Amino acid sequence: MNKEITIGFKPRLNINAIFTYRYKAQEMLDFEIGIRDINSNESEFIEKLLLDIFKDELHCLVDICKLSLCISCENEDFIKLPIIKKIFSRNGKYYFGDNGERDEVEDKIFQGIVEKIAVS
């Protein structure tokens, strides 16, 4: 059973994301977000992040083969959050290439996105 955590600050994350595509040039995007659900798991967090960024261009998501994230926060305690620890443990890199190249987390993210695109 997962224990819910609470925090005494509202983290605003500064994110630099690099999107590597199969068939077009890389794109870089800088943005700021608040963590809505610090108790979400890694695949849910990244999937929601991608769906929010590409909400008007969902079709672009299936062309991404790599996502690189650099995350910072004004409050240094953000690195203690489990979701941030998980992202940092993989150096902010997510690979969405062929099925054999994805780990379990990456595969959950990819499959979740494919399902969302199919119903849109």
N, C-alpha and C positions, 0 to 999 in steps of 0.2 A: 504494500500500500504506500503510495507516494504521500509524503507529508507536504502540505501546503506551506509556503513561506510568505511572509509579509516583510515589507521594507519600510523604513522611515523616511524615504525620500522618493520623489517622482523622477526617475531617470529619463533624461532626454538624451538620446544617443545621436551622435554625429557619425554618419556612415558614408564611407567612400566605397562605391561598388563598381567593379569592372565586370562587364558582361562580355564573354567571348562566345561568338556565334559560329555556327558551322559554315554559313554561306554569306556572311557580310562582316564588315570591319568591327573591331571591338568598340564598345561604348563605355564611357565612364560617367558616373552620376554621383554627385554629392548631395546629401539630404539629411534632415533631422527627423527623428521619430520619437515618440514616447512609447515605452513598453506598456502595452495594454494588459497583457496577461503574463506575468513573470513565471507563472507555474506551467506554461505550455511547454511541450517537449520540443526538441530541436527541429524535427521535421515540420511540425505545425507552425513554428515561428518563422522558419525560412519560407515555407510555402505561402503563408499569409503575407510576408514581406514582398515576395515576388508578385503575388496577385494584386497587391495594392499598387505596386510600381507600374505594372503593365495592365491595369484594369481596362484601359481603352484599346489595348493591343494584345489581347490574350494569345493570339496566333503566334506572336513573336517568341513566346515562352518555349515552344517545342524546338526552336532553333538554337537555344542556348546550350552550349556544351560545357561551359565552365563559369562559375560565379566566384569572384574573389571579393571578400569583404574586409575592410579596415574599420574598426569601431573604436570610438572614444567617447568619453563622457566627462562633464565638468566635475562630477562627484566621483572620486577615485574608487569608492566602495562598490561601484558597479561591477568591477571584475570579480567580486565575490558571488554574484548571481549565478546559479547553476546554468542557466541558458547561455550566458556569456562565456562561462568556463568551457562549455561544450564547443562553442564556436571557435574560441581561441585554441582549444586542443587540436583542432584540425587546421590551424593557421588561417581560418576564415575562407577556406577553399572547398568548393563543392563542384563535383564533376558529374555531368549529365550525358556523357557519351553513350556508347552502346551498353546494353544491359550488363554485360560482363565486366564493365569498367566501374559500375556504380556500387557503392557499399549499401548497407541496409537503409541508412538514413537518406542517402541521396535517392535511392529507389523509391522510398515512401514519398519524398518531395515530388519527384518526377511523376509518379503514378497519380498523386493527388491533383497535380496541375492538369494532367491529361484528362482526368475525370471532369474537372471544372470546365475545361474547354469543350468537352463533348456535350455538356448540358447547356452551354451558352449559345 
